Structures are given as structure tokens and as C-alpha cells.
Amino acid sequence: MKKLVLIRHAKSSWDDPFLNDHERPLAERGLRDAPRMAQRLKKKEIFPDAIISSDAARAKSTALIFAENLHFPKEKIKFTETLYMASASNILNEIKKSKKDIKTLFVFGHNPGFNDLIDKLGGDIDNLPTTGEFGFKFDVDDWEEISKKNAKVWFFDYPKRKED
């Protein structure tokens, strides 16, 4: 059984309209939402065995905040430009490179790639909001085998959703 949690970066700041998109930092709301959403995962006892993240500043910051809140070693996060504004196929290819012994994988990235990947794997969603979390379970032994055929929606959570 493999578990995948897709986490869209937290709300980014648009204070500097001339800043390169890749370098945009988190907004105040993002800095507030990221630890709250990480704590919701902690409450559900959902912890990563590995984390991969886009290397864009907003995704990187979100991943680091989650790692801190979930006591995941920050130096073990894999930051890659491959996930920056990636297509669903590129995201899936990156996921499929994960080692077989990883049971729960967290991926931090961007829309529209995440929306498209969720749809491609059989999830029903209009939009994954900032700091939104979408989980899948796959009844497979190797990440290379994940597909729509063996995907089951596990959960969907986002900052404005009322907690249970």
C-alpha cells in the first residue's frame, strides 16, 4: 500500500509585482495556513516517509513549515525544479521515481498540474486551493505501478473547510 499526499503551496505574496514568479514568498495568510494544515495531518496521524517539493520559494517554504510541524528532517526534503509549474505527467513521473520502501509520500507543488493529476487519478475536484491537501491510497507495492486503476481517494482538506 502506497499513500500519496499532494499539497499545494500556501498563499503567496503579490506585494512586489516585478518579482520573478519563482521567487515569490508566502503571504501572511500562507504563513498562518501552512502550520495549521500541517497540524491537521498530525492530528490524523499522517506523517511522511519522504517529501519532494518544487524549488519555487512559496512551495519550498510550505514544505519546510510542514516538515517542522511534523518533525520531518528538513535536510531530507528533495527540492526539484522538475515540479515547478509541472504538468500532471511530469509530477507523476517524479512520484514514480520514489523508492519502494517509502510508504507515505508528500509532494508540494502548484496548480494547474495538481488539479490535472488529481483528475487523472480519479479524484473529483474543481480546484485544489492554496495549502489544500489531497490524499490517495494505492494498492501496489511499488510507486512505479500507481495509476487510476489502483487509486482510491483517501481525503481532501483545505484551510477554509471546517474541522471535524
Secondary structure, DSSP 8 states (H G I E B T S, - for coil): -EEEEEEE---B--S-TTS-GGG--B-HHHHHHHHHHHHHHHHTT---SEEEEE-SHHHHHHHHHHHHHTT--GGG-EEEGGGTT--HHHHHHHHHTS-TT--EEEEEE-TTHHHHHHHHTT---S---TT-EEEEEE--SSGGG--GGGEEEEEEE-TTS---
